[in-house]
Amino acid sequence: MIAAVDHVQLAAPAGSEDALRAYYADVLGMTEIPKPPTLAARGGCWFGAGAVQLHLGVEADFRPAKKAHPGLRVVNIEAYAARLEARGAQVGWDGDLPGHRRFYSEDPVGNRLEFLEPEG
């Protein structure tokens, strides 16, 4: 029986780790998680915020995920969107999910991310 999602992995091109760190740590406010040495040799980086983990792994023929995406639940979505915009990230609001406020953004390599908060 599945108990929880352990992490979500997104792909990234080789050599993008510094840009990923700037976005996931500085813009989103996540903390970098050290990778085990055997996995660190493959490149990429991991990030966490509370129980949420996002792993960015190097993919040789990288293409950003434009439709597939993690949905990240946030608190005080207006302030969080303002944080991203103040740090240079684009925010695209979408009102099509009943009962939620949500927006989309892209990481520096073009992967789509959804941020949402239940209304009420």
C-alpha positions as a Markdown table, in Angstrom:
| # | Residue | x | y | z |
|---|---|---|---|---|
| 1 | Met | 0.0 | 0.0 | 0.0 |
| 2 | Ile | 1.3 | 3.5 | -0.9 |
| 3 | Ala | 1.7 | 5.7 | 2.2 |
| 4 | Ala | 3.1 | 8.9 | 0.8 |
| 5 | Val | 5.0 | 10.5 | -2.0 |
| 6 | Asp | 8.7 | 10.4 | -1.0 |
| 7 | His | 10.0 | 12.9 | -3.6 |
| 8 | Val | 9.4 | 14.2 | -7.1 |
| 9 | Gln | 12.2 | 14.1 | -9.7 |
| 10 | Leu | 12.6 | 16.6 | -12.4 |
| 11 | Ala | 15.2 | 16.5 | -15.2 |
| 12 | Ala | 17.8 | 19.2 | -15.9 |
| 13 | Pro | 20.7 | 19.6 | -18.3 |
| 14 | Ala | 24.3 | 19.0 | -17.2 |
| 15 | Gly | 26.0 | 22.0 | -15.7 |
| 16 | Ser | 22.8 | 23.7 | -14.6 |
| 17 | Glu | 23.3 | 23.1 | -10.9 |
| 18 | Asp | 24.3 | 26.7 | -10.0 |
| 19 | Ala | 21.2 | 28.1 | -11.7 |
| 20 | Leu | 19.0 | 25.4 | -10.0 |
| 21 | Arg | 20.4 | 26.3 | -6.6 |
| 22 | Ala | 19.8 | 30.0 | -7.2 |
| 23 | Tyr | 16.1 | 29.2 | -8.1 |
| 24 | Tyr | 15.1 | 26.5 | -5.7 |
| 25 | Ala | 17.0 | 27.8 | -2.7 |
| 26 | Asp | 17.1 | 31.6 | -3.2 |
| 27 | Val | 13.8 | 32.1 | -5.1 |
| 28 | Leu | 11.6 | 29.3 | -3.7 |
| 29 | Gly | 13.2 | 29.3 | -0.2 |
| 30 | Met | 13.9 | 25.5 | -0.2 |
| 31 | Thr | 17.0 | 24.0 | 1.5 |
| 32 | Glu | 19.5 | 22.0 | -0.5 |
| 33 | Ile | 19.7 | 18.4 | 0.7 |
| 34 | Pro | 23.2 | 16.7 | 0.3 |
| 35 | Lys | 23.1 | 13.9 | -2.1 |
| 36 | Pro | 24.8 | 10.6 | -1.2 |
| 37 | Pro | 28.3 | 10.6 | -2.7 |
| 38 | Thr | 27.5 | 7.8 | -5.2 |
| 39 | Leu | 24.6 | 9.8 | -6.5 |
| 40 | Ala | 26.3 | 13.2 | -6.3 |
| 41 | Ala | 28.8 | 12.0 | -8.9 |
| 42 | Arg | 25.9 | 11.9 | -11.4 |
| 43 | Gly | 25.3 | 15.7 | -11.1 |
| 44 | Gly | 22.0 | 17.4 | -10.2 |
| 45 | Cys | 20.8 | 18.5 | -6.8 |
| 46 | Trp | 18.1 | 17.9 | -4.3 |
| 47 | Phe | 16.0 | 20.3 | -2.3 |
| 48 | Gly | 13.5 | 20.1 | 0.5 |
| 49 | Ala | 10.9 | 22.2 | 2.4 |
| 50 | Gly | 9.2 | 20.5 | 5.3 |
| 51 | Ala | 8.1 | 17.0 | 4.1 |
| 52 | Val | 8.4 | 18.0 | 0.4 |
| 53 | Gln | 11.5 | 17.0 | -1.6 |
| 54 | Leu | 12.3 | 17.9 | -5.2 |
| 55 | His | 15.2 | 16.1 | -6.9 |
| 56 | Leu | 16.8 | 17.5 | -10.0 |
| 57 | Gly | 18.7 | 14.9 | -12.0 |
| 58 | Val | 20.9 | 15.4 | -15.0 |
| 59 | Glu | 19.5 | 14.0 | -18.3 |
| 60 | Ala | 21.7 | 13.8 | -21.3 |
| 61 | Asp | 19.0 | 14.7 | -23.9 |
| 62 | Phe | 17.1 | 17.1 | -21.5 |
| 63 | Arg | 13.8 | 18.6 | -22.6 |
| 64 | Pro | 11.9 | 20.7 | -19.9 |
| 65 | Ala | 8.6 | 19.4 | -18.7 |
| 66 | Lys | 6.1 | 21.8 | -20.1 |
| 67 | Lys | 2.9 | 20.0 | -19.1 |
| 68 | Ala | 3.9 | 17.5 | -16.4 |
| 69 | His | 4.7 | 19.3 | -13.2 |
| 70 | Pro | 4.7 | 19.0 | -9.4 |
| 71 | Gly | 1.9 | 20.7 | -7.6 |
| 72 | Leu | 3.3 | 22.4 | -4.5 |
| 73 | Arg | 0.9 | 23.5 | -1.8 |
| 74 | Val | 1.8 | 26.9 | -0.3 |
| 75 | Val | 0.6 | 29.1 | 2.6 |
| 76 | Asn | -0.3 | 32.7 | 1.8 |
| 77 | Ile | -0.1 | 32.3 | -2.0 |
| 78 | Glu | -0.3 | 36.0 | -2.7 |
| 79 | Ala | 2.8 | 36.7 | -0.6 |
| 80 | Tyr | 4.6 | 33.7 | -2.1 |
| 81 | Ala | 3.8 | 34.8 | -5.7 |
| 82 | Ala | 5.2 | 38.3 | -4.8 |
| 83 | Arg | 8.3 | 36.7 | -3.4 |
| 84 | Leu | 8.9 | 34.9 | -6.7 |
| 85 | Glu | 8.3 | 38.0 | -8.8 |
| 86 | Ala | 10.6 | 40.1 | -6.6 |
| 87 | Arg | 13.3 | 37.6 | -7.3 |
| 88 | Gly | 12.8 | 37.7 | -11.0 |
| 89 | Ala | 10.6 | 34.6 | -11.6 |
| 90 | Gln | 7.6 | 34.8 | -13.8 |
| 91 | Val | 4.2 | 34.0 | -12.2 |
| 92 | Gly | 1.2 | 33.1 | -14.3 |
| 93 | Trp | -2.1 | 32.9 | -12.4 |
| 94 | Asp | -4.7 | 30.3 | -13.4 |
| 95 | Gly | -8.3 | 30.4 | -12.0 |
| 96 | Asp | -9.5 | 27.1 | -13.5 |
| 97 | Leu | -9.2 | 24.9 | -10.4 |
| 98 | Pro | -12.4 | 25.3 | -8.3 |
| 99 | Gly | -11.7 | 25.9 | -4.6 |
| 100 | His | -8.1 | 26.9 | -5.1 |
| 101 | Arg | -5.9 | 29.9 | -5.9 |
| 102 | Arg | -3.0 | 28.8 | -8.1 |
| 103 | Phe | -0.2 | 30.0 | -10.4 |
| 104 | Tyr | 2.5 | 28.4 | -12.5 |
| 105 | Ser | 6.1 | 29.3 | -12.8 |
| 106 | Glu | 9.2 | 27.8 | -14.5 |
| 107 | Asp | 12.5 | 26.9 | -13.1 |
| 108 | Pro | 15.6 | 28.3 | -14.9 |
| 109 | Val | 15.8 | 25.2 | -17.2 |
| 110 | Gly | 12.1 | 25.5 | -18.2 |
| 111 | Asn | 10.4 | 22.9 | -16.0 |
| 112 | Arg | 6.8 | 23.8 | -15.1 |
| 113 | Leu | 5.9 | 24.2 | -11.5 |
| 114 | Glu | 2.4 | 24.6 | -10.0 |
| 115 | Phe | 1.8 | 26.5 | -6.7 |
| 116 | Leu | -1.6 | 26.2 | -5.1 |
| 117 | Glu | -3.5 | 27.0 | -1.9 |
| 118 | Pro | -7.1 | 25.9 | -1.1 |
| 119 | Glu | -9.5 | 28.8 | -0.7 |
| 120 | Gly | -11.3 | 29.4 | 2.6 |
